[in-house]
Amino acid sequence: MTLLQRVDSPEALRALPEEALPALCAALREEIVTVCGRVGGHLGASLGAVELVVALHRVFHSPKDALVFDVGHQAYAHKLLTGRRGRMHTLRQEEGVAPFLDPAESVHDAFGAGHACTAVSVALGMAEAMAERGSLQRVVAVVGDGGLTGGLTFEGLNNAGASPHPLVVVLNDNGMSISSNVGAVARLLKSAAARDFFEALGFTYLGPVDGHALSELLPTLAEARRARRPVLVHVRTEKGRGFLPAESDRATRGHAMGPYEWRDGKLVRSRGGHATFSEAFAEALGRAMEADARVVAVTPAMLEGSALTGLKARFGERVHDVGIAEQHAVAFSAGLAAGGARPVCLLYSTFLQRAMDQLVHDVVLPGLPVTLAIDRAGLVGADGATHQGSYDIAWLRALPSLRLYVPVVGADVEPMLATALGGTGPAALRFPRGTLRQRGGCWPRPGLARRWWPSGRWRWRRWRRRGHWKAWRCWTPGWCRRWTRRPSTQRATRAAW
């Protein structure tokens, strides 16, 4: 029986002699690399947090002590140590292990979250509830430094710093979210001013400590557990630690690698053969930015996911990465539009939910020409329940004057974007995660000439085929109607797709 097979619970981990912990960390890394090679997953952050997770389970007693992970990108070692190692090969599969944390899956998952920046607020609420019950158990929020680019984390820190409850916030600082962090906070964390900042907020500041040295982590976390007031433990880690292909990935440090396999001593990653809607939109946006200097791009920490890295290299400061801050991204886009620019704000459907107020209050009500590019619209499969893009149509259609476009095939993207940018008010294009459809929807159709008109509608075309004539008309919201008439009866029927 291997060491990892023996350590299938936090109790078993705490029973190990301390000198066995480095070997356990090595086994966890090897297992994470193996699992992600088979099924894919968020590799980089989890590799960087192995020692941290081992130390947390060594010092705190889950599930009595609540470990609240922000998002869950960093929690694969946590899953392996809490009885799910035998099912990790089903990660991100139907009926398999959840891609993020799920309390229905394990009592050790104190709270489920797939969106960043929630951990401090949730953990503070749990600490308050425990205090009201007279419980002496501890609550720990494990937050990546990428989460400090989002406003919700600061709302939680502001409230927690004035609280009398013994909340522990562990800042897992690897210098990255998906890619390198942006903004002033990233600079702050690299300086001695970090201590002054968090202490001014009301926290006892411990650190920074080496997140890969158990000899530093264990006593520091033990001190934090003994505290009777809010404590922030600043832990510095390396994303992708221990896996050379991830460490060599300068853009994301192996954020979401896999599936992959080794061939002749080289890592070979599985890749799809077709372009995606994200890539098609980025190409169309690049041409729009070339043609009109007013067009700019805004994204909340999704340069890679929205295929914007090439545009960032070409256009520099005209592509704005504002960090994990969807509310700010939409409000910032509104300010750009009010100043005469033509902003295109690119974000996932599931994350647009976080900026609903800004969209209504700051974009739609003043009628500003902000174009939303809503990626991952519809069902997204392996990303789990927290990332489904199922709701945007329902609430976007309720907003007055917002034009909604849905491209059916890749060639629809550029004319729809041109029409959206040419309008005087807000617009949104929504498109799925998948690869471009090579054929389908309304176009192409036999006998039908295709032409986009400035009005934003497809022009009628008729042709005779087997005693029928048909005409298709695609409206800008992306749904199509078909009229079919039989000459023998002169009776028309209509079908909606």
Residue pairs with C-beta under 8 A, 6 or more apart in sequence:
2 27
3 20
3 23
3 24
3 27
4 24
4 27
4 28
4 31
4 80
4 85
5 85
6 12
7 13
7 16
7 24
7 81
8 81
8 83
8 85
9 81
9 82
9 83
10 57
10 61
10 62
10 81
10 82
10 108
13 24
13 54
13 57
13 58
13 81
14 57
14 58
14 61
16 24
18 214
18 218
21 54
21 58
21 214
22 214
24 54
25 50
25 51
25 54
25 214
26 242
28 50
28 53
28 54
28 77
28 80
28 81
29 47
29 50
29 241
29 242
29 243
31 80
31 85
31 88
32 43
32 46
32 47
32 50
32 76
32 77
32 80
33 43
33 47
33 243
35 41
35 76
35 88
35 89
35 91
36 43
36 257
36 258
36 259
36 260
37 258
37 259
37 260
37 261
38 89
38 258
38 259
39 89
39 90
39 91
39 92
39 93
39 258
39 259
40 92
40 256
40 257
40 258
40 259
40 382
41 76
41 91
41 92
41 99
41 256
41 258
42 72
42 73
42 76
42 99
42 255
42 256
43 240
43 243
43 246
43 254
43 255
43 256
43 257
43 258
44 176
44 239
44 240
44 246
44 249
44 252
44 253
44 254
44 255
44 256
44 257
45 73
45 74
45 144
45 174
45 239
45 255
46 73
46 74
46 75
46 76
46 77
47 239
47 240
47 241
47 242
47 243
47 246
47 254
48 74
48 172
48 174
48 211
48 237
48 238
48 239
48 240
48 241
48 253
49 74
49 75
49 77
49 142
49 172
49 211
49 237
50 77
50 241
50 242
51 211
51 212
51 213
51 214
51 217
51 237
52 74
52 142
52 170
52 172
52 211
52 217
52 235
52 237
53 74
53 75
53 77
53 78
53 81
54 77
54 81
54 214
55 214
55 217
55 218
55 221
56 67
56 140
56 142
56 170
56 221
57 67
57 78
57 81
58 218
58 221
59 218
59 221
59 222
59 225
60 67
60 138
60 140
60 221
60 225
61 137
62 82
62 108
62 110
63 107
63 108
63 110
64 137
65 137
65 138
65 139
65 140
66 110
66 111
66 123
66 126
66 137
66 138
66 139
66 140
67 78
67 108
67 110
67 140
67 142
68 110
68 111
68 119
68 122
68 123
68 126
68 139
68 140
68 141
68 142
69 75
69 78
69 101
69 113
69 119
69 142
70 113
70 116
70 117
70 118
70 119
70 120
70 141
70 142
70 143
70 144
70 147
70 153
71 100
71 113
71 114
71 115
71 116
71 144
71 147
72 99
72 100
72 101
72 113
72 114
73 100
73 144
73 255
74 142
74 144
74 172
75 100
75 101
76 88
78 101
78 108
79 85
79 88
79 97
79 106
80 88
82 106
82 108
82 109
83 106
83 108
84 97
84 105
84 106
87 96
87 97
88 97
90 96
90 97
91 97
91 99
92 99
92 382
92 383
92 384
93 382
97 105
98 105
98 112
98 384
98 385
99 114
99 382
99 383
99 384
99 387
100 112
100 113
100 114
100 384
100 386
101 109
101 110
101 111
101 112
101 113
102 109
102 112
103 109
103 110
103 111
103 112
104 112
110 126
110 139
111 118
111 119
111 122
111 126
112 386
113 119
113 122
113 386
114 350
114 383
114 384
114 385
114 386
114 387
115 350
115 351
115 354
115 386
116 144
116 146
116 147
116 150
116 177
116 324
117 143
117 147
117 150
117 151
117 152
117 153
117 324
118 152
119 141
119 142
119 143
119 147
119 153
119 156
120 141
120 143
120 153
120 156
120 157
120 160
120 169
121 152
121 155
121 156
121 159
122 141
123 139
123 140
123 141
123 156
123 160
123 167
123 169
124 139
124 141
124 156
124 159
124 160
124 163
124 165
124 167
126 139
127 139
127 163
127 165
127 166
127 167
128 163
128 165
130 137
130 139
130 165
131 165
138 166
138 168
138 225
139 167
139 168
140 168
140 169
140 170
141 156
141 167
141 168
141 169
141 170
142 170
142 172
143 153
143 169
143 170
143 171
143 172
144 171
144 172
144 173
144 174
144 177
145 171
145 172
145 173
145 174
145 175
145 176
145 177
145 181
145 185
145 186
145 189
146 176
146 177
146 178
146 181
146 301
146 323
146 324
147 153
147 177
147 324
148 154
148 171
148 185
148 189
149 177
149 181
149 182
149 183
149 185
149 186
149 301
149 322
149 323
149 324
149 325
150 323
150 324
150 325
151 325
151 327
151 328
157 169
157 201
157 203
158 201
160 167
160 169
160 202
160 203
160 230
161 201
161 202
161 203
161 230
162 202
163 202
163 230
164 229
165 229
165 230
166 227
166 228
166 229
166 230
166 231
167 230
167 231
168 221
168 224
168 225
168 227
168 230
168 231
168 233
169 203
169 230
169 231
169 232
169 233
170 221
170 224
170 232
170 233
170 235
171 189
171 207
171 232
171 233
171 234
171 235
172 211
172 235
172 237
173 189
173 208
173 211
173 234
173 235
173 236
173 237
174 236
174 237
174 238
174 239
174 253
175 181
175 186
175 239
176 239
176 252
176 253
176 255
177 301
177 323
177 324
178 252
178 255
178 256
178 301
178 302
178 303
178 304
178 305
179 251
179 252
179 255
179 301
179 303
179 304
179 321
180 186
181 323
182 301
182 321
182 322
182 323
183 322
183 323
188 194
188 197
189 234
194 205
194 208
194 234
195 205
198 205
198 232
198 234
199 205
202 230
203 230
203 231
203 232
204 227
204 229
204 230
204 231
204 232
205 231
205 232
205 234
206 220
206 223
206 224
206 231
206 232
206 233
206 234
207 220
207 232
207 233
207 234
207 235
207 236
208 234
208 235
208 236
209 216
209 217
209 220
209 233
209 234
209 235
209 236
210 216
210 217
210 236
211 217
211 235
211 236
211 237
211 238
212 237
212 238
212 241
217 235
220 233
221 233
224 231
224 233
238 247
238 253
239 246
239 253
239 254
239 255
240 246
240 247
240 249
240 253
240 254
241 247
243 254
245 254
245 257
245 260
245 267
246 253
246 254
246 257
247 253
247 254
249 255
249 257
251 304
251 309
252 304
255 304
257 269
258 269
258 270
259 269
259 270
260 267
260 268
260 269
260 270
261 267
261 268
262 268
272 435
274 435
274 436
274 438
275 410
275 435
275 436
276 307
276 433
276 434
276 435
276 436
277 375
277 407
277 410
277 413
277 431
277 432
277 433
277 434
277 435
277 436
278 305
278 306
278 307
278 375
278 431
278 433
279 307
280 410
280 413
280 436
281 306
281 307
281 346
281 373
281 375
281 413
281 417
281 429
281 431
282 306
282 307
282 308
282 310
282 311
283 414
284 413
284 414
284 417
285 295
285 297
285 311
285 344
285 373
285 417
286 310
286 311
286 314
286 315
287 414
288 295
288 344
288 417
288 418
288 421
289 295
289 296
289 297
289 311
289 315
289 318
292 342
292 421
294 340
294 341
294 342
295 318
295 341
295 342
295 343
295 344
295 421
296 318
296 319
296 320
296 336
296 341
296 342
296 343
296 344
297 308
297 311
297 315
297 318
297 319
297 320
297 343
297 344
297 345
297 346
298 320
298 322
298 329
298 332
298 333
298 336
298 343
298 344
298 345
298 346
299 306
299 308
299 319
299 320
299 321
299 322
299 329
299 345
299 346
299 347
300 321
300 322
300 323
300 324
300 325
300 326
300 328
300 329
300 347
300 351
301 321
301 322
301 323
301 324
301 325
302 308
302 346
302 347
302 348
302 351
302 375
303 309
303 312
303 319
303 321
305 348
305 375
306 346
306 347
306 373
306 375
308 319
308 346
311 319
312 319
312 321
320 332
322 328
322 329
322 332
326 347
326 351
326 352
326 354
326 355
327 354
327 355
327 357
327 358
329 345
329 347
329 355
330 345
330 355
330 358
330 359
330 362
330 363
330 370
330 372
331 355
331 358
331 362
332 343
333 343
333 345
333 363
333 370
334 358
334 362
334 363
334 366
334 368
334 370
336 343
336 370
337 343
337 363
337 368
337 369
337 370
338 366
338 368
342 369
342 371
342 421
343 370
343 371
344 371
344 372
344 373
344 417
344 421
345 370
345 371
345 372
345 373
346 373
346 375
347 355
347 372
347 373
347 374
347 375
348 374
348 375
348 376
348 387
348 389
349 374
349 375
349 376
349 377
349 378
349 389
349 390
349 391
349 392
349 430
350 376
350 380
350 386
350 387
350 388
350 389
352 359
352 372
352 374
352 392
353 391
353 392
356 395
359 372
359 399
359 426
360 399
362 368
363 370
363 426
364 399
364 400
364 401
364 402
364 426
367 401
367 424
367 425
367 426
368 425
368 426
369 421
369 423
369 424
369 425
369 426
369 427
370 426
370 427
371 417
371 420
371 421
371 426
371 427
371 428
371 429
372 426
372 427
372 428
372 429
373 428
373 429
373 431
374 389
374 392
374 428
374 429
374 430
374 431
375 431
375 433
376 383
376 387
376 389
376 432
376 433
377 389
377 392
377 406
377 430
377 431
377 432
378 388
378 389
378 390
378 432
378 433
379 388
379 389
379 390
380 387
380 388
380 389
380 433
381 433
389 430
389 432
392 428
392 430
393 404
393 430
396 402
396 404
396 428
396 430
397 404
399 426
401 425
401 426
402 425
402 426
402 427
402 428
403 420
403 423
403 425
403 426
403 427
403 428
403 476
403 477
404 427
404 428
404 430
404 476
404 477
404 478
405 416
405 419
405 420
405 427
405 428
405 429
405 430
405 476
405 477
405 478
406 429
406 430
406 431
406 477
406 478
406 479
407 413
407 416
407 429
407 431
407 478
408 437
408 440
408 441
408 442
408 443
408 474
408 478
408 480
409 436
409 437
409 438
409 439
409 440
409 441
409 443
410 436
410 437
411 443
412 443
413 429
413 431
415 452
416 429
416 476
417 429
419 427
419 454
419 456
419 476
420 427
420 428
420 429
421 427
422 454
430 478
441 480
441 497
442 458
442 472
442 474
442 480
442 497
443 450
443 474
444 450
445 472
446 465
447 461
447 463
447 465
448 461
448 463
448 472
449 461
450 458
451 458
451 459
452 458
453 459
456 476
457 473
457 474
457 475
457 476
458 472
458 473
458 474
458 475
460 471
460 473
461 471
461 472
462 469
462 470
462 471
463 469
463 470
467 486
467 487
467 488
468 484
468 485
468 486
468 487
469 485
469 487
470 482
470 483
470 484
470 485
471 482
471 483
472 480
472 481
472 482
473 480
473 481
474 480
475 481
479 496
479 497
480 496
480 497
481 494
481 495
481 496
481 497
482 494
482 495
482 497
483 492
483 493
483 494
484 492
484 493
484 494
484 495
485 491
485 492
